[in-house]
């Protein structure tokens, strides 16, 4: 017995308590080999018995010469990416066996993949359009799909008229052909004095008051560029010459321009007037005339540029006004730098520090969002900005605007990686995604996705505004996730068409689909909340279109996926929204839906699924492309841009033909309708008629 007992003790002593590396580093080992410590350090191949034995104990001993060749090749590729010019160490003459080294590289894991990128990187993509006609050359980076969905459109006689109704024909304010006709100091419009501008373009106060109210009801919940108290206490009394005005004296041209732009954008949303009505155009042209008299750099001038954007992106039958507005937005951001708006006013103890912060974050946010949408770089780098985010001010009691400013910082990180030439690294995607998740988790309850929908969102004005803001903020959050993951989503579909969930990039695939599902649900909510006004707003359908294209691509490219039928059902919901609102984009999304249905039907047969077409991937901007336009393309697209690669146009309907919203209801979860929305839609018709 004693010898056997001694043998047992000896056996226990031989059982390893940890791997060799953990013992060397005095770390607690999980006894599951390879252990986590070795995996994190890239030493899984030597765990549990192997140990680093070189002098410095910091360099990994490669298992074989083949591993060494692979390592050298990888370092060479990294050196190519990191250096802008050809590095001396990359000369071919230094590597007689370069071909042999390359031949050692393992073949791609998927024979269907066309991507040669590293598993951890994503190259930049872009789209360039060149044309002989003026205004037809455009560059888009990794931009949203909707920008490539339209061809050139003929000019619309309804969108613009040569002279505002009721104003003398002697003033020629014809539709501008590009941005150089839109804004001083480039504009060629007639130069009028203030007396002529006021008499011909300023509506009487009994019209201005309700139109301004419409502006603050339809745009005030979305942007804080001109606070309500500024209109009530400064602008209105000043331009209508109230003797008790805070700013007495002659009417200031820039103040009048700002007031006219508020009225112009408000008139666009007046349901008692037709879309793109004469009052809106009249006020817009009056603002242009005012700014021709005073184009000096000021905070008011920046506010005018911002409102120009709102008008251009909502004031034409074609919604490519964002691209027309792009050069003016660049000018606005340059003025911000010129007058120091990008630096916090507290440095100089300015009493206008709060107002400066609000104006800067509003136009900077627009710049970042437009830059992401167009695939171009934002104007002012984050490292140059120290403006504090205004929190808990009187015009933002529920914190919506402050949260959108915080989200702008995350959008900036996405844009910086979107436009750079150096490829994306997947770890960067993960880090930004975590920021988005944390941002949403930290939202106050009234702005979070956990708030259930309620009929009070339609009947209670305070709840109505809050519902607008909540859904818009959540829409921006999910659009950020969609933009962040879209490139990796496309790559997953290319490399793992049988089952994307088996891909190492499956998290981006799932994140993209979840963002699309949420966007469909949120746009449904906004349609209910907007009622008939939905026909005069483009940005909800801009986001919805991109989501529908992603959903369609997921089914067309991976019809055998376990999620294909679920994704198709979500796509059907998005297509139904386009059909119900009679949007022109319906033709495109319906065609993609039909292709998705055919793909599932043929998934079990030998018939080719993709039919040699790549419309879904082309719309997603899956590669670098060049398009050349022909000289006989009509010059003009209805918004003064002369270019049709913009957001898809919406069909202009007579007011009596606009359908009531009776097929959708508010839905925060996206899991379907969960209350009696027939009653709700009846309320919608009363509120918005």
C-alpha positions as CSV (number, residue, x, y, z in Angstrom):
1,X,0.0,0.0,0.0
2,X,2.6,2.6,0.8
3,X,4.3,2.3,-2.6
4,X,1.0,2.7,-4.4
5,X,0.2,5.8,-2.3
6,X,3.5,7.2,-3.2
7,X,2.8,6.6,-6.9
8,X,-0.5,8.5,-6.6
9,X,1.1,11.5,-5.0
10,X,3.7,11.5,-7.7
11,X,1.0,11.4,-10.4
12,X,-0.8,14.4,-8.9
13,X,2.4,16.4,-8.9
14,X,2.9,15.7,-12.6
15,X,-0.6,17.1,-13.5
16,X,-0.1,20.6,-15.0
17,X,-1.7,23.4,-13.0
18,X,-1.3,25.9,-15.9
19,X,0.3,26.2,-19.4
20,X,3.9,26.9,-19.7
21,X,3.5,30.6,-20.7
22,X,1.1,31.3,-17.8
23,X,3.6,29.7,-15.4
24,X,6.4,31.8,-16.9
25,X,4.3,35.0,-16.6
26,X,2.8,34.0,-13.3
27,X,-0.8,34.3,-14.6
28,X,-3.8,32.3,-13.6
29,X,-4.6,29.8,-16.3
30,X,-8.1,28.6,-17.1
31,X,-6.8,25.1,-17.9
32,X,-8.7,25.1,-21.2
33,X,-6.1,24.9,-23.9
34,X,-5.3,27.0,-25.7
35,X,-6.0,29.4,-22.8
36,X,-7.3,32.9,-23.2
37,X,-4.0,34.5,-22.3
38,X,-2.2,32.7,-25.0
39,X,-4.9,33.4,-27.6
40,X,-4.9,37.1,-26.8
41,X,-1.1,37.2,-27.2
42,X,-1.2,35.2,-30.5
43,X,0.4,32.1,-28.9
44,X,-2.4,29.6,-29.3
45,X,-0.2,27.3,-31.4
46,X,2.3,26.7,-28.6
47,X,-0.2,26.4,-25.7
48,X,0.0,24.5,-23.3
49,X,3.6,23.1,-23.5
50,X,5.3,25.7,-25.6
51,X,7.2,28.7,-24.1
52,X,8.9,31.8,-25.5
53,X,12.6,31.2,-25.0
54,X,14.4,34.0,-26.9
55,X,16.5,36.5,-25.1
56,X,14.1,39.4,-24.8
57,X,11.1,37.1,-24.3
58,X,9.0,39.5,-26.3
59,X,9.1,38.1,-29.9
60,X,6.9,35.3,-30.9
61,X,8.9,32.2,-32.2
62,X,7.3,31.3,-35.5
63,X,6.4,27.7,-36.0
64,X,7.9,27.3,-39.4
65,X,9.6,29.1,-42.3
66,X,6.2,29.2,-44.1
67,X,4.8,31.2,-41.2
68,X,7.8,33.5,-41.4
69,X,7.1,34.1,-45.1
70,X,3.5,34.9,-44.4
71,X,4.5,37.3,-41.6
72,X,6.9,39.1,-43.9
73,X,4.3,39.4,-46.7
74,X,1.7,40.8,-44.2
75,X,4.2,43.4,-43.0
76,X,5.0,44.4,-46.6
77,X,1.3,44.9,-47.3
78,X,1.0,47.0,-44.1
79,X,4.0,49.1,-45.1
80,X,2.4,49.8,-48.5
81,X,-0.8,51.0,-46.8
82,X,1.1,53.1,-44.3
83,X,3.4,54.9,-46.7
84,X,2.1,57.4,-49.3
85,X,5.1,56.9,-51.6
86,X,6.9,53.7,-52.6
87,X,9.2,52.7,-49.8
88,X,12.8,51.6,-50.6
89,X,12.3,48.4,-48.7
90,X,9.6,47.4,-51.2
91,X,11.8,47.4,-54.3
92,X,11.4,44.2,-56.3
93,X,15.1,43.8,-56.7
94,X,15.4,43.2,-53.0
95,X,13.2,40.1,-53.2
96,X,14.4,37.5,-55.7
97,X,11.8,35.0,-54.4
98,X,8.9,37.4,-54.2
99,X,6.8,35.2,-56.5
100,X,7.6,32.2,-54.5
101,X,6.5,34.0,-51.3
102,X,3.3,35.0,-52.9
103,X,2.6,31.5,-54.1
104,X,2.8,30.3,-50.5
105,X,-0.3,32.4,-49.7
106,X,-3.3,30.2,-49.0
107,X,-6.1,30.3,-51.5
108,X,-9.3,32.2,-50.7
109,X,-11.6,30.2,-48.4
110,X,-14.7,30.9,-50.6
111,X,-14.5,30.2,-54.3
112,X,-17.5,32.6,-54.9
113,X,-15.7,35.5,-53.4
114,X,-14.3,38.3,-55.7
115,X,-12.8,40.3,-52.9
116,X,-9.1,40.2,-52.4
117,X,-9.1,42.3,-49.3
118,X,-7.6,41.3,-46.0
119,X,-10.1,39.7,-43.7
120,X,-9.6,42.6,-41.3
121,X,-9.8,45.5,-43.7
122,X,-12.3,47.2,-46.1
123,X,-11.0,49.3,-49.0
124,X,-12.6,52.6,-49.8
125,X,-15.1,52.8,-52.7
126,X,-16.4,55.7,-54.7
127,X,-18.5,56.8,-57.7
128,X,-17.5,59.4,-60.2
129,X,-19.7,60.9,-62.9
130,X,-18.2,62.9,-65.7
131,X,-20.1,64.7,-68.4
132,X,-19.6,67.3,-71.2
133,X,-22.6,69.3,-70.1
134,X,-22.2,71.9,-67.3
135,X,-23.2,70.8,-63.8
136,X,-23.0,67.0,-64.6
137,X,-19.7,66.0,-63.0
138,X,-20.1,64.6,-59.5
139,X,-18.1,62.6,-57.0
140,X,-19.7,60.4,-54.4
141,X,-17.7,58.4,-51.9
142,X,-19.2,55.5,-50.0
143,X,-22.5,57.4,-50.2
144,X,-26.0,56.2,-49.6
145,X,-27.6,54.2,-52.4
146,X,-30.4,56.7,-53.1
147,X,-27.9,59.1,-54.8
148,X,-27.4,56.6,-57.6
149,X,-31.0,55.6,-58.1
150,X,-32.2,58.4,-60.4
151,X,-31.3,59.5,-63.9
152,X,-31.6,63.0,-65.2
153,X,-35.1,64.5,-65.0
154,X,-36.6,67.1,-67.2
155,X,-37.1,70.6,-65.7
156,X,-40.4,71.0,-63.9
157,X,-42.6,74.0,-64.8
158,X,-44.4,73.7,-61.5
159,X,-41.3,73.6,-59.3
160,X,-40.2,77.1,-60.2
161,X,-41.7,80.1,-61.9
162,X,-40.0,83.0,-63.5
163,X,-41.7,85.5,-61.3
164,X,-43.6,85.2,-58.0
165,X,-47.3,85.5,-58.2
166,X,-48.5,89.0,-57.3
167,X,-45.1,90.6,-57.7
168,X,-44.2,92.9,-60.6
169,X,-42.7,91.2,-63.7
170,X,-39.9,93.7,-63.8
171,X,-37.9,91.7,-61.3
172,X,-36.4,88.6,-63.0
173,X,-35.9,85.9,-60.4
174,X,-35.6,83.0,-62.8
175,X,-34.8,79.5,-61.4
176,X,-31.0,79.4,-60.7
177,X,-29.1,76.9,-62.9
178,X,-26.5,76.2,-60.2
179,X,-25.3,77.5,-56.8
180,X,-23.5,80.4,-58.3
181,X,-26.9,82.0,-59.1
182,X,-28.2,81.2,-55.6
183,X,-26.2,83.2,-53.1
184,X,-24.2,86.4,-52.9
185,X,-21.6,87.3,-53.8
186,X,-22.2,85.2,-56.9
187,X,-25.9,85.9,-57.6
188,X,-26.9,87.7,-60.7
189,X,-30.3,88.7,-59.4
190,X,-31.4,92.4,-59.7
191,X,-30.1,94.6,-57.0
192,X,-33.0,96.2,-55.1
193,X,-33.1,98.6,-52.2
194,X,-34.7,97.7,-48.9
195,X,-37.8,99.7,-49.6
196,X,-38.4,97.7,-52.8
197,X,-37.7,94.4,-51.1
198,X,-40.1,95.1,-48.3
199,X,-42.9,96.2,-50.6
200,X,-42.6,93.4,-53.0
201,X,-41.5,90.4,-51.0
202,X,-42.4,90.8,-47.3
203,X,-45.9,89.4,-46.6
204,X,-48.2,91.4,-44.3
205,X,-48.0,90.5,-40.6
206,X,-51.4,88.7,-40.6
207,X,-49.9,86.2,-43.0
208,X,-46.4,86.1,-41.5
209,X,-47.6,85.2,-38.0
210,X,-49.4,81.9,-38.9
211,X,-46.7,81.0,-41.4
212,X,-44.0,81.4,-38.8
213,X,-46.1,79.3,-36.5
214,X,-46.2,76.5,-39.1
215,X,-42.4,76.8,-39.4
216,X,-41.9,76.2,-35.7
217,X,-44.4,73.3,-35.7
218,X,-42.8,71.5,-38.6
219,X,-39.1,72.5,-38.4
220,X,-38.8,73.8,-34.9
221,X,-38.8,70.3,-33.3
222,X,-36.1,69.3,-35.7
223,X,-33.7,72.3,-35.8
224,X,-32.9,75.0,-33.2
225,X,-31.0,77.2,-35.6
226,X,-33.4,80.2,-34.9
227,X,-34.9,79.9,-31.5
228,X,-38.5,80.7,-31.1
229,X,-37.9,83.6,-28.7
230,X,-35.5,85.2,-31.3
231,X,-38.4,85.4,-33.7
232,X,-40.9,86.7,-31.1
233,X,-38.6,89.2,-29.4
234,X,-36.2,90.3,-32.1
235,X,-37.0,89.5,-35.7
236,X,-40.8,90.0,-35.9
237,X,-40.8,93.4,-34.0
238,X,-37.8,94.6,-36.0
239,X,-38.9,93.8,-39.5
240,X,-42.5,95.0,-38.9
241,X,-41.2,98.2,-37.2
242,X,-42.7,97.8,-33.8
243,X,-41.8,101.0,-31.9
244,X,-41.1,99.0,-28.8
245,X,-38.7,96.6,-30.6
246,X,-35.5,95.6,-28.9
247,X,-33.6,96.6,-32.0
248,X,-35.2,99.8,-33.3
249,X,-34.0,101.7,-36.3
250,X,-33.7,100.9,-40.0
251,X,-34.5,97.3,-41.0
252,X,-31.2,95.2,-41.2
253,X,-30.9,93.3,-44.5
254,X,-29.6,90.1,-42.9
255,X,-32.4,90.2,-40.2
256,X,-34.9,90.6,-43.0
257,X,-33.3,87.8,-45.0
258,X,-33.4,85.5,-42.0
259,X,-37.1,86.3,-41.4
260,X,-38.0,85.7,-45.0
261,X,-36.3,82.4,-45.0
262,X,-38.3,81.3,-41.9
263,X,-41.4,82.3,-43.8
264,X,-40.3,80.6,-47.0
265,X,-39.7,77.2,-45.3
266,X,-42.9,77.6,-43.3
267,X,-44.9,78.3,-46.4
268,X,-43.6,75.1,-48.0
269,X,-45.3,73.1,-45.1
270,X,-48.6,75.0,-45.2
271,X,-51.2,72.5,-46.2
272,X,-53.7,75.2,-47.1
273,X,-51.3,76.1,-50.0
274,X,-50.1,73.8,-52.8
275,X,-46.6,72.3,-52.7
276,X,-43.8,74.6,-53.8
277,X,-46.2,77.5,-53.6
278,X,-45.8,81.1,-54.8
279,X,-45.6,82.6,-51.2
280,X,-42.6,80.3,-50.4
281,X,-40.8,81.3,-53.6
282,X,-41.6,84.9,-53.1
283,X,-40.1,85.0,-49.6
284,X,-37.1,82.9,-50.8
285,X,-36.3,85.4,-53.6
286,X,-36.7,88.3,-51.2
287,X,-34.1,86.8,-48.9
288,X,-31.7,86.4,-51.9
289,X,-32.2,90.1,-52.7
290,X,-31.6,91.1,-49.0
291,X,-28.3,89.2,-48.8
292,X,-27.1,90.9,-52.0
293,X,-27.2,94.1,-50.0
294,X,-25.3,92.7,-47.0
295,X,-23.1,89.7,-47.4
296,X,-20.8,90.5,-44.5
297,X,-19.8,87.5,-42.3
298,X,-21.8,87.1,-39.2
299,X,-23.7,84.6,-37.2
300,X,-26.9,85.7,-38.8
301,X,-25.4,85.0,-42.2
302,X,-24.6,81.5,-41.1
303,X,-28.2,81.0,-40.0
304,X,-29.4,82.2,-43.4
305,X,-27.2,79.6,-45.1
306,X,-28.6,76.9,-42.9
307,X,-32.2,77.9,-43.8
308,X,-31.2,78.0,-47.5
309,X,-30.5,74.3,-47.1
310,X,-33.9,73.6,-45.6
311,X,-35.6,75.4,-48.5
312,X,-33.5,73.7,-51.2
313,X,-33.9,70.3,-49.8
314,X,-37.7,70.6,-49.4
315,X,-38.6,73.3,-52.0
316,X,-38.5,71.4,-55.3
317,X,-40.1,68.5,-57.0
318,X,-36.8,66.7,-57.1
319,X,-35.0,66.3,-53.8
320,X,-31.4,66.5,-55.0
321,X,-31.2,70.0,-53.5
322,X,-28.7,68.6,-51.0
323,X,-26.2,68.3,-53.7
324,X,-27.0,71.8,-54.9
325,X,-26.7,73.1,-51.4
326,X,-23.3,71.4,-50.9
327,X,-21.0,74.3,-52.1
328,X,-23.1,76.8,-50.1
329,X,-22.7,74.6,-47.0
330,X,-19.0,74.6,-47.5
331,X,-19.1,78.4,-47.6
332,X,-21.2,78.5,-44.4
333,X,-18.6,76.3,-42.6
334,X,-15.8,78.5,-43.9
335,X,-17.6,81.5,-42.4
336,X,-17.9,79.7,-39.1
337,X,-14.1,79.4,-39.0
338,X,-13.7,83.0,-40.2
339,X,-15.7,84.4,-37.3
340,X,-14.5,81.8,-34.8
341,X,-17.8,79.9,-34.2
342,X,-15.8,76.7,-34.0
343,X,-14.1,77.9,-30.8
344,X,-16.2,78.3,-27.6
345,X,-17.3,81.8,-26.8
346,X,-16.3,81.4,-23.2
347,X,-12.7,82.0,-24.2
348,X,-13.6,85.7,-24.6
349,X,-16.4,85.9,-22.0
350,X,-19.0,86.6,-24.7
351,X,-22.5,87.1,-23.5
352,X,-23.7,85.4,-26.8
353,X,-21.7,82.2,-26.0
354,X,-24.9,80.1,-25.7
355,X,-26.3,81.3,-29.0
356,X,-23.0,80.8,-30.7
357,X,-22.8,77.2,-29.5
358,X,-26.3,76.5,-30.7
359,X,-25.7,77.9,-34.2
360,X,-22.4,76.2,-34.6
361,X,-23.7,72.7,-33.6
362,X,-26.7,73.1,-35.8
363,X,-24.8,73.9,-39.0
364,X,-21.9,71.6,-38.1
365,X,-24.4,68.7,-37.6
366,X,-25.9,69.4,-41.0
367,X,-22.4,69.5,-42.6
368,X,-21.5,66.1,-41.0
369,X,-24.8,64.5,-42.1
370,X,-24.6,65.8,-45.6
371,X,-20.9,64.8,-45.8
372,X,-21.8,61.2,-44.8
373,X,-24.7,61.1,-47.2
374,X,-22.6,62.3,-50.1
375,X,-19.5,60.3,-49.2
376,X,-17.4,63.5,-48.8
377,X,-15.3,64.8,-46.0
378,X,-16.7,67.2,-43.3
379,X,-15.4,70.7,-43.4
380,X,-14.0,71.3,-39.9
381,X,-12.0,68.5,-38.3
382,X,-13.1,67.5,-34.7
383,X,-9.6,68.3,-33.4
384,X,-10.2,71.9,-34.3
385,X,-13.5,72.2,-32.4
386,X,-13.8,73.0,-28.7
387,X,-17.4,74.3,-28.7
388,X,-19.3,73.0,-25.7
389,X,-22.6,71.3,-26.3
390,X,-25.4,73.5,-25.0
391,X,-27.3,71.5,-22.3
392,X,-30.6,72.3,-20.5
393,X,-31.3,75.7,-22.1
394,X,-34.7,77.1,-22.4
395,X,-35.2,76.2,-26.0
396,X,-34.2,72.5,-25.4
397,X,-35.9,71.5,-22.2
398,X,-36.1,67.8,-23.0
399,X,-32.5,67.5,-24.2
400,X,-33.3,66.4,-27.8
401,X,-31.0,69.0,-29.5
402,X,-28.2,68.3,-27.0
403,X,-28.4,64.6,-27.8
404,X,-28.3,65.2,-31.6
405,X,-25.2,67.3,-31.1
406,X,-23.6,64.4,-29.1
407,X,-24.6,62.0,-31.9
408,X,-22.9,64.3,-34.4
409,X,-19.6,63.5,-32.8
410,X,-20.1,59.8,-33.5
411,X,-21.2,60.6,-37.1
412,X,-17.9,62.5,-37.4
413,X,-15.9,59.4,-36.5
414,X,-17.9,57.4,-39.2
415,X,-17.2,60.1,-41.8
416,X,-13.5,60.3,-41.0
417,X,-13.1,56.6,-41.8
418,X,-15.6,56.7,-44.6
419,X,-13.6,59.2,-46.7
420,X,-10.0,58.3,-45.9
421,X,-8.0,56.4,-48.5
422,X,-6.5,54.1,-45.9
423,X,-8.7,51.0,-45.6
424,X,-11.0,50.5,-42.7
425,X,-9.9,48.2,-39.9
426,X,-12.7,46.0,-38.4
427,X,-11.7,46.9,-34.9
428,X,-12.6,50.5,-35.7
429,X,-16.1,49.4,-36.7
430,X,-16.5,47.6,-33.4
431,X,-15.3,50.6,-31.4
432,X,-17.7,53.0,-33.1
433,X,-20.5,50.5,-32.8
434,X,-20.0,50.3,-29.1
435,X,-20.2,54.1,-28.9
436,X,-23.5,54.0,-30.7
437,X,-24.9,51.3,-28.4
438,X,-23.8,53.2,-25.3
439,X,-25.3,56.4,-26.7
440,X,-28.7,54.8,-27.2
441,X,-28.5,53.0,-23.8
442,X,-27.8,56.4,-22.1
443,X,-30.8,58.2,-23.7
444,X,-33.3,59.6,-21.2
445,X,-36.5,57.6,-21.0
446,X,-38.6,60.0,-23.1
447,X,-36.2,59.8,-26.0
448,X,-35.5,56.1,-25.8
449,X,-36.9,53.2,-27.9
450,X,-38.6,51.7,-24.8
451,X,-41.4,54.4,-24.8
452,X,-44.6,52.7,-26.1
453,X,-46.7,54.5,-28.8
454,X,-49.8,56.2,-27.7
455,X,-52.8,58.0,-29.3
456,X,-51.7,60.9,-27.2
457,X,-48.8,61.3,-29.6
458,X,-51.3,62.6,-32.1
459,X,-53.7,64.6,-29.9
460,X,-51.4,66.1,-27.2
461,X,-49.2,68.9,-28.8
462,X,-46.4,68.3,-26.3
463,X,-46.5,64.5,-26.8
464,X,-46.7,65.1,-30.5
465,X,-43.4,67.1,-30.6
466,X,-41.7,64.6,-28.3
467,X,-42.7,61.7,-30.5
468,X,-41.3,63.5,-33.5
469,X,-38.0,64.1,-31.7
470,X,-37.8,60.6,-30.3
471,X,-38.4,58.9,-33.6
472,X,-36.1,61.2,-35.5
473,X,-33.2,60.7,-33.0
474,X,-33.7,56.9,-33.2
475,X,-33.8,57.2,-37.0
476,X,-30.4,59.0,-36.9
477,X,-29.0,56.3,-34.6
478,X,-30.0,53.4,-36.8
479,X,-28.9,55.2,-39.9
480,X,-25.5,55.6,-38.3
481,X,-25.3,51.9,-37.7
482,X,-26.4,51.1,-41.2
483,X,-23.7,53.4,-42.7
484,X,-21.1,52.0,-40.3
485,X,-21.7,48.4,-41.2
486,X,-22.9,48.6,-44.8
487,X,-19.5,47.9,-46.4
488,X,-18.9,44.9,-44.3
489,X,-22.5,43.8,-44.9
490,X,-21.8,43.8,-48.6
491,X,-18.6,41.9,-48.2
492,X,-20.4,39.3,-46.1
493,X,-22.9,38.7,-48.8
494,X,-20.2,38.3,-51.4
495,X,-18.0,36.0,-49.4
496,X,-20.7,33.9,-47.6
497,X,-23.7,33.7,-49.9
498,X,-24.8,30.3,-48.7
499,X,-25.2,31.4,-45.0
500,X,-23.9,34.8,-44.0
501,X,-24.3,33.8,-40.4
502,X,-21.3,31.6,-40.8
503,X,-19.1,34.5,-41.8
504,X,-16.6,36.0,-39.3
505,X,-18.2,39.3,-40.2
506,X,-21.7,38.1,-39.2
507,X,-22.0,40.8,-36.5
508,X,-22.0,43.5,-39.2
509,X,-24.5,41.5,-41.2
510,X,-26.8,41.3,-38.3
511,X,-26.3,44.9,-37.2
512,X,-27.1,46.1,-40.7
513,X,-30.3,44.1,-40.9
514,X,-31.4,45.2,-37.4
515,X,-30.8,48.8,-38.4
516,X,-32.9,48.4,-41.6
517,X,-35.7,46.8,-39.6
518,X,-35.7,49.7,-37.1
519,X,-35.6,52.3,-40.0
520,X,-38.7,50.7,-41.6
521,X,-40.5,50.8,-38.3
522,X,-39.5,54.4,-37.5
523,X,-40.4,55.7,-40.9
524,X,-43.8,54.1,-40.4
525,X,-44.1,56.1,-37.2
526,X,-43.1,59.3,-38.9
527,X,-45.7,58.8,-41.6
528,X,-48.4,58.6,-39.0
529,X,-47.1,61.6,-37.1
530,X,-46.6,63.7,-40.3
531,X,-49.9,62.9,-41.9
532,X,-50.3,64.7,-45.2
533,X,-47.1,66.6,-44.7
534,X,-45.2,63.4,-45.4
535,X,-45.5,64.3,-49.1
536,X,-43.5,67.4,-48.6
537,X,-40.6,65.9,-46.7
538,X,-37.8,63.9,-48.3
539,X,-35.5,62.7,-45.6
540,X,-37.6,60.0,-44.1
541,X,-37.8,58.2,-47.5
542,X,-34.1,58.9,-48.1
543,X,-33.3,56.7,-45.1
544,X,-36.1,54.2,-46.0
545,X,-34.8,53.7,-49.5
546,X,-31.3,52.8,-48.4
547,X,-32.8,50.3,-45.8
548,X,-35.0,48.7,-48.5
549,X,-32.0,48.2,-50.8
550,X,-30.0,46.5,-48.1
551,X,-32.9,44.2,-47.2
552,X,-33.4,43.3,-50.9
553,X,-29.6,42.6,-51.3
554,X,-29.7,40.3,-48.3
555,X,-32.4,38.1,-49.9
556,X,-31.1,38.3,-53.5
557,X,-27.5,37.5,-52.6
558,X,-28.2,34.9,-49.9
559,X,-31.6,33.3,-50.6
560,X,-30.7,30.2,-48.7
561,X,-29.9,32.0,-45.5
562,X,-31.9,31.1,-42.4
563,X,-33.0,34.8,-42.2
564,X,-34.0,35.2,-45.9
565,X,-37.7,34.9,-45.5
566,X,-37.8,37.1,-42.4
567,X,-35.8,39.7,-44.2
568,X,-38.2,39.5,-47.2
569,X,-41.1,40.1,-44.9
570,X,-39.4,43.3,-43.6
571,X,-38.7,44.3,-47.2
572,X,-42.4,43.9,-48.0
573,X,-43.2,46.4,-45.1
574,X,-40.9,49.0,-46.5
575,X,-42.2,48.6,-50.1
576,X,-45.7,49.0,-48.8
577,X,-44.8,52.4,-47.3
578,X,-43.5,53.6,-50.6
579,X,-46.6,52.3,-52.4
580,X,-49.0,53.8,-49.9
581,X,-47.4,57.3,-50.1
582,X,-47.2,57.1,-53.9
583,X,-43.5,57.8,-53.9
584,X,-41.6,57.6,-57.2
585,X,-39.0,55.4,-55.6
586,X,-41.7,52.7,-55.3
587,X,-40.8,51.5,-58.9
588,X,-37.2,50.7,-57.9
589,X,-37.9,49.1,-54.5
590,X,-40.8,47.0,-56.1
591,X,-38.4,45.8,-58.8
592,X,-35.9,44.8,-56.1
593,X,-38.6,43.1,-54.1
594,X,-39.6,41.0,-57.1
595,X,-36.0,39.9,-57.7
596,X,-35.8,38.9,-54.0
597,X,-38.9,36.8,-54.3
598,X,-37.6,35.1,-57.5
599,X,-34.3,34.5,-55.7
600,X,-36.0,32.6,-52.9
601,X,-38.1,30.6,-55.4
602,X,-35.1,29.6,-57.3
603,X,-32.8,28.9,-54.3
604,X,-33.5,25.2,-54.5
605,X,-33.0,24.9,-58.3
606,X,-30.0,25.0,-60.6
607,X,-31.3,28.2,-62.3
608,X,-28.9,31.2,-61.8
609,X,-30.2,33.4,-59.1
610,X,-28.6,36.7,-59.9
611,X,-29.6,36.7,-63.6
612,X,-26.4,38.5,-64.5
613,X,-27.7,41.7,-62.8
614,X,-26.1,43.6,-59.9
615,X,-28.6,46.4,-59.4
616,X,-28.8,45.8,-55.7
617,X,-25.1,46.0,-55.1
618,X,-24.8,48.9,-57.5
619,X,-27.3,50.9,-55.5
620,X,-25.4,50.1,-52.4
621,X,-22.2,51.5,-53.9
622,X,-20.4,48.2,-53.6
623,X,-17.5,49.2,-55.9
624,X,-15.6,52.0,-57.5
625,X,-17.4,53.1,-60.7
626,X,-17.1,55.7,-63.4
627,X,-20.1,57.0,-65.4
628,X,-19.9,59.2,-68.4
629,X,-23.0,61.2,-69.4
630,X,-24.0,62.0,-72.9
631,X,-24.2,65.6,-74.3
632,X,-27.9,65.3,-75.1
633,X,-28.9,65.0,-71.5
634,X,-31.4,67.7,-70.5
635,X,-29.6,70.5,-68.5
636,X,-31.6,70.8,-65.3
637,X,-33.5,68.6,-63.0
638,X,-36.1,70.8,-61.4
639,X,-34.1,72.1,-58.4
640,X,-31.6,74.3,-60.2
641,X,-28.8,71.7,-59.9
642,X,-28.7,70.5,-63.5
643,X,-27.9,67.1,-62.0
644,X,-30.2,64.2,-61.3
645,X,-28.0,62.0,-59.2
646,X,-29.8,63.1,-56.1
647,X,-32.4,61.8,-53.8
648,X,-35.2,60.3,-55.7
649,X,-38.0,62.7,-56.5
650,X,-41.5,62.5,-55.0
651,X,-44.6,62.7,-57.1
652,X,-46.4,66.0,-56.6
653,X,-50.0,65.4,-55.8
654,X,-52.9,67.8,-55.8
655,X,-53.9,68.4,-52.2
656,X,-57.3,66.6,-52.7
657,X,-55.5,63.5,-54.1
658,X,-53.2,63.0,-51.1
659,X,-54.3,59.8,-49.4
660,X,-55.0,59.7,-45.7
661,X,-52.7,57.5,-43.6
662,X,-55.0,54.6,-42.7
663,X,-52.8,51.6,-43.2
664,X,-50.0,52.2,-40.7
665,X,-49.6,52.9,-37.0
666,X,-47.0,54.0,-34.5
667,X,-44.5,51.2,-33.7
668,X,-41.5,51.5,-31.6
669,X,-40.5,47.9,-31.4
670,X,-40.9,47.1,-35.1
671,X,-42.8,44.0,-34.2
672,X,-46.1,45.1,-35.8
673,X,-49.1,47.1,-34.8
674,X,-50.4,46.6,-31.3
675,X,-53.3,49.0,-31.0
676,X,-56.4,50.2,-32.8
677,X,-54.9,52.5,-35.4
678,X,-58.1,52.9,-37.4
679,X,-59.1,55.3,-34.7
680,X,-55.6,56.9,-34.8
681,X,-55.7,57.4,-38.5
682,X,-59.0,59.2,-38.2
683,X,-57.4,61.5,-35.7
684,X,-54.5,62.1,-38.2
685,X,-57.0,63.2,-40.9
686,X,-58.5,65.7,-38.5
687,X,-55.2,67.1,-37.3
688,X,-53.4,67.4,-40.6
689,X,-56.3,68.2,-43.0
